[in-house]
Structures are given as structure tokens and as C-alpha cells.
Amino acid sequence: MTDLLATATRFAKSHLAPNAAKWARDGRMQIDALRDAAAEGLLAFQAPRDWGGHEIGFADKLKLLELFSRDSYDFAFSLTNTAGAAAHLATALPRAVAERYVPAMLKGERFGGSALSEPGAGSDFAGIKTRAMPDGDGWRLTGEKGWITNAAFGDVFITYAQTDPSQGWRGIGCFLVDGRREGFQRANAEALAGGGVIGAGGFKLDNYRVHADEVIAPPGQAFRRAMASVNQARTYVAAMCVAMVDASLDTAIAYGKSRQAFGSPLAAKQGWRWMAADIATDAEAARQLVENAAAKIIANEDAALASAHAKKFATRMAIQRISDACQLMGAAGLREEYPFLRHLASARVANYTDGSTEMQNERIAAIIVG
Ligand SMILES: Cc1cc2nc3c(=O)[nH]c(=O)nc-3n(C[C@H](O)[C@H](O)[C@H](O)COP(=O)(O)OP(=O)(O)OC[C@H]3O[C@@H](n4cnc5c(N)ncnc54)[C@H](O)[C@@H]3O)c2cc1C
């Protein structure tokens, strides 16, 4: 892992730091950046070793995503979605089927992600309308997915569809969707005022054929598995938010030491220092919540409550504290060369993905109140 982290550190310096502002201005990332990451083995961080992956553990995954998020949360989110999808396919599908996708995804020739959300259903995942109808030994999928990370340019999606609406969540199945096959049509990418680098978009499925060996999780299991894996996503999103706050505070402190006002550096003023201290305290509290959730995940314990606490606190805290760090900079904080407004937009996104703040509250209340 030391080698991979060293590579990631170099990559962040050479690719993310110089380009993150431009990508945010353009509202999209250069796909070459993901391809370059693949060439360095960075898209293979999670894939199993027998697929040529690094198969790093959860603690190391957090370190990697935190490192990238200091410069570009959006790049880190896009990367982990396609890398995570590749790793998932490698373990969930028969080898011969996975062979058609996983090597290409690890090489950055194809990109992907997970498609739960739809234009009409986000928080209410059990209410998705994309239908899967039995077709011989396989299925036919018809419907529309929206707000899917990497859908602006990717074409390999772990896709959830309803096989029997009368069964509610139990009817949901999980299927491999290949965007190069008949019945798949990409929608225009979302044009966003912030967070466009994530590549959120959608696709329509029209009688799209899924072969029997392309079922990732059958009805009855797909919803439960998605809910089980979301605890990890909530924890790494929280960690990525802490990293953005840390980076914002470091930037503000460096600036405050050199900027003079009223005959001394900003960093010498008590009011200024206290705001910096408040940012640091909240970041530390969020870090502890992340560590608590991560420890449970690593120990294979139930992390539902811990990950919901971590995500709710860290994502809300990031919006407040990145804004405060920007305040410490005065007008200069608005300049494109600084990360504050980009990080703020990313923190906004983080408040929705993998369950909104309100859904974390629902989860916490269901556990503590019943
Ligand atoms: C950049 C980006 C990338 C994304 N990537 C993916 C992806 O890769 N895959 C994927 O499947 N999805 C993805 N999403 C979608 C994301 O998961 C949804 O945005 C999220 O689930 C919330 O759904 P919604 O936006 O439809 O909001 P809605 O469900 O319409 O909710 C709107 C607001 O009402 C609140 N609300 C809803 N129900 C309740 C309730 N019962 N009580 C109180 N408040 C409630 C919500 O918390 C929210 O604040 C992405 C979203 C963004 C912005």
C-alpha cells in the first residue's frame, strides 16, 4: 500500500492540483485523467489480486480517497465509483462474463458505476420504476436511470430494476448493463453549476436484454446487499468531506500567516484564530466518527448507525466549515486558484449521495427509537 499511496500522492500533484479548477470551470473532467490514473494502477486499487488488482483494505481506501479529495472530491468520487464497480463485477459475476468488462475497466478503457436512482426516485429507492421482465432464462429491462455518477461517459452499470412491483423492495434485482448493446441510450449529462466533474448523467433502457449469467443479485437479495454496502460508501464520503475541510483550513492558515492587516498577520488576530480553531475541532469530531464507523466495517460489525452518524455530521459540517475557511481568506478565497467554492459544491453533492442527510436521520431514528 505504501507504493500505491506514493503513486497516488505523485498523481494528485501532477494531475489533480493543476487541473481541478479548470475541470470545475468546464463542468467536466478530462477522461484522460482517469486513463492516466489507470496507467498508474490507481483504478485497480480495490479489484481482487487475481484480477491484477491491489485489493487494498478499507482503511487504506479511506487514505487514498482522502488524499485525492484534498484536491478534487469529484475526481475521487468518479474514480471510486468506476473502480468499485469493476471490483464488484469481478466478485459477483462468473469469470467468463466478468472477463469482458473488468480488465477493460481497470485499464481505463471503459468506465462504470452503480445505477439505483431514477428521475422519479432518489431517496425512495424501493420506489424505482425501471422494470425487469423475465425473458427465457434472462431478463428484459425497460426504464430510465438518472443522476448516475460516470454516466456522462461510462457504459458499464450495475443496475437495479423492479421485477415485481407487488413485492416492493423484495422485487428489486440487480443486473449488469452494457452501454454498447442494443436497448441502451445515454441521456445528456447533467449540466450542473457545481459538481459536474463527477460526470452525473442518465440512460434509458428499452427492452434491454440481460443474459442469465449477467444477474448480479437476484430479487430478494439485491436490495439487502445494496443497503449493506451503503455503510462503506457513507463512511468514505464522510472521510472525503473531512479531507476537504482539512485542505481548506491548511490553505487558510498558510494565507493568514502572510496576509497583513492592522499592522500584523491575520493569523495573529484572536477572532481569526478562534474561527480556525472551531474548524479544526469540528473536523476532528468528524474524523473520530469516521474512524469509529471504519473500525466497525473492518471488524465486520454492524456499521449502520456509526456510518449514518459519520455521514450526517461530516457532510453538514463540511458545508459550514469550508465556508468558514473561505471567510478567513477574505475576498481572495473566492479566487479560482483556491479550492473553497469547488469544495463547497462537492460538500453539497455529498449531502445527497449514498442517502441524503435526512435519510441518515431516518436511519439513526429507526435504530435508536425503533
Ligand atoms: C452528483 C451526484 C451523483 C450521484 N451519483 C449517483 C450514483 O452513482 N448512483 C445513484 O444511484 N444515484 C446517484 N445520485 C443520486 C443520489 O443518490 C440522490 O440524489 C439521493 O438519493 C437523493 O434523491 P433525490 O435527489 O431524488 O432527492 P429526493 O428523494 O427527491 O428528496 C428531495 C429532498 O427531500 C428529502 N426527503 C425525501 N424523502 C424524505 C423523507 N421521507 N423525510 C424527510 N425528508 C425527505 C431528501 O432528503 C432531499 O433533501 C447522485 C446524485 C448526485 C447529485
The ligand as an SDF file (V2000), in Angstrom:
LIG
                    3D

 53 58  0  0  0  0  0  0  0  0999 V2000
  -23.5250   14.3870   -8.3720 C   0  0  0  0  0  0  0  0  0  0  0  0
  -24.4300   13.2450   -8.0000 C   0  0  0  0  0  0  0  0  0  0  0  0
  -24.0150   11.9510   -8.2390 C   0  0  0  0  0  0  0  0  0  0  0  0
  -24.8670   10.8740   -7.9480 C   0  0  0  0  0  0  0  0  0  0  0  0
  -24.4620    9.5950   -8.2330 N   0  0  0  0  0  0  0  0  0  0  0  0
  -25.3380    8.5660   -8.0780 C   0  0  0  0  0  0  0  0  0  0  0  0
  -24.9660    7.2430   -8.4930 C   0  0  0  0  0  0  0  0  0  0  0  0
  -23.8430    6.9760   -8.9230 O   0  0  0  0  0  0  0  0  0  0  0  0
  -25.9150    6.2550   -8.4050 N   0  0  0  0  0  0  0  0  0  0  0  0
  -27.1750    6.5020   -7.9380 C   0  0  0  0  0  0  0  0  0  0  0  0
  -27.9580    5.5620   -7.8960 O   0  0  0  0  0  0  0  0  0  0  0  0
  -27.5450    7.7310   -7.5230 N   0  0  0  0  0  0  0  0  0  0  0  0
  -26.6640    8.7770   -7.5790 C   0  0  0  0  0  0  0  0  0  0  0  0
  -27.0190   10.0430   -7.1860 N   0  0  0  0  0  0  0  0  0  0  0  0
  -28.3970   10.2770   -6.7260 C   0  0  0  0  0  0  0  0  0  0  0  0
  -28.4960   10.4100   -5.2110 C   0  0  0  0  0  0  0  0  0  0  0  0
  -28.3790    9.1410   -4.6270 O   0  0  0  0  0  0  0  0  0  0  0  0
  -29.8550   11.0830   -4.9280 C   0  0  0  0  0  0  0  0  0  0  0  0
  -29.7200   12.4570   -5.2620 O   0  0  0  0  0  0  0  0  0  0  0  0
  -30.2790   10.9180   -3.4930 C   0  0  0  0  0  0  0  0  0  0  0  0
  -30.6350    9.5850   -3.2250 O   0  0  0  0  0  0  0  0  0  0  0  0
  -31.4820   11.8330   -3.1510 C   0  0  0  0  0  0  0  0  0  0  0  0
  -32.5110   11.6340   -4.0740 O   0  0  0  0  0  0  0  0  0  0  0  0
  -33.1680   12.8730   -4.8530 P   0  0  0  0  0  0  0  0  0  0  0  0
  -32.0860   13.7770   -5.2850 O   0  0  0  0  0  0  0  0  0  0  0  0
  -34.0700   12.2940   -5.8690 O   0  0  0  0  0  0  0  0  0  0  0  0
  -33.9860   13.6420   -3.7550 O   0  0  0  0  0  0  0  0  0  0  0  0
  -35.4810   13.2860   -3.2870 P   0  0  0  0  0  0  0  0  0  0  0  0
  -35.5540   11.8690   -2.9060 O   0  0  0  0  0  0  0  0  0  0  0  0
  -36.4340   13.8230   -4.2860 O   0  0  0  0  0  0  0  0  0  0  0  0
  -35.5670   14.1850   -1.9830 O   0  0  0  0  0  0  0  0  0  0  0  0
  -35.5460   15.6170   -2.0290 C   0  0  0  0  0  0  0  0  0  0  0  0
  -35.2630   16.1290   -0.6280 C   0  0  0  0  0  0  0  0  0  0  0  0
  -36.2980   15.6650    0.2580 O   0  0  0  0  0  0  0  0  0  0  0  0
  -35.7420   14.9060    1.3080 C   0  0  0  0  0  0  0  0  0  0  0  0
  -36.6130   13.7840    1.6350 N   0  0  0  0  0  0  0  0  0  0  0  0
  -37.0080   12.7650    0.8180 C   0  0  0  0  0  0  0  0  0  0  0  0
  -37.7700   11.8920    1.4870 N   0  0  0  0  0  0  0  0  0  0  0  0
  -37.8510   12.3640    2.7610 C   0  0  0  0  0  0  0  0  0  0  0  0
  -38.4760   11.8960    3.9580 C   0  0  0  0  0  0  0  0  0  0  0  0
  -39.1540   10.7460    3.9800 N   0  0  0  0  0  0  0  0  0  0  0  0
  -38.3550   12.6320    5.0910 N   0  0  0  0  0  0  0  0  0  0  0  0
  -37.6490   13.7830    5.0850 C   0  0  0  0  0  0  0  0  0  0  0  0
  -37.0170   14.2640    4.0090 N   0  0  0  0  0  0  0  0  0  0  0  0
  -37.1150   13.5680    2.8560 C   0  0  0  0  0  0  0  0  0  0  0  0
  -34.3940   14.4110    0.7820 C   0  0  0  0  0  0  0  0  0  0  0  0
  -33.5070   14.1350    1.8430 O   0  0  0  0  0  0  0  0  0  0  0  0
  -33.9570   15.5970   -0.0530 C   0  0  0  0  0  0  0  0  0  0  0  0
  -33.3640   16.5700    0.7720 O   0  0  0  0  0  0  0  0  0  0  0  0
  -26.1590   11.1240   -7.4000 C   0  0  0  0  0  0  0  0  0  0  0  0
  -26.5490   12.4370   -7.1090 C   0  0  0  0  0  0  0  0  0  0  0  0
  -25.6960   13.4890   -7.3830 C   0  0  0  0  0  0  0  0  0  0  0  0
  -26.1400   14.8860   -7.0440 C   0  0  0  0  0  0  0  0  0  0  0  0
  1  2  1  0
  2  3  1  0
  2 52  2  0
  3  4  2  0
  4  5  1  0
  4 50  1  0
  5  6  2  0
  6  7  1  0
  6 13  1  0
  7  8  2  0
  7  9  1  0
  9 10  1  0
 10 11  2  0
 10 12  1  0
 12 13  2  0
 13 14  1  0
 14 15  1  0
 14 50  1  0
 15 16  1  0
 16 17  1  0
 16 18  1  0
 18 19  1  0
 18 20  1  0
 20 21  1  0
 20 22  1  0
 22 23  1  0
 23 24  1  0
 24 25  2  0
 24 26  1  0
 24 27  1  0
 27 28  1  0
 28 29  2  0
 28 30  1  0
 28 31  1  0
 31 32  1  0
 32 33  1  0
 33 34  1  0
 33 48  1  0
 34 35  1  0
 35 36  1  0
 35 46  1  0
 36 37  1  0
 36 45  1  0
 37 38  2  0
 38 39  1  0
 39 40  1  0
 39 45  2  0
 40 41  1  0
 40 42  2  0
 42 43  1  0
 43 44  2  0
 44 45  1  0
 46 47  1  0
 46 48  1  0
 48 49  1  0
 50 51  2  0
 51 52  1  0
 52 53  1  0
M  END
$$$$
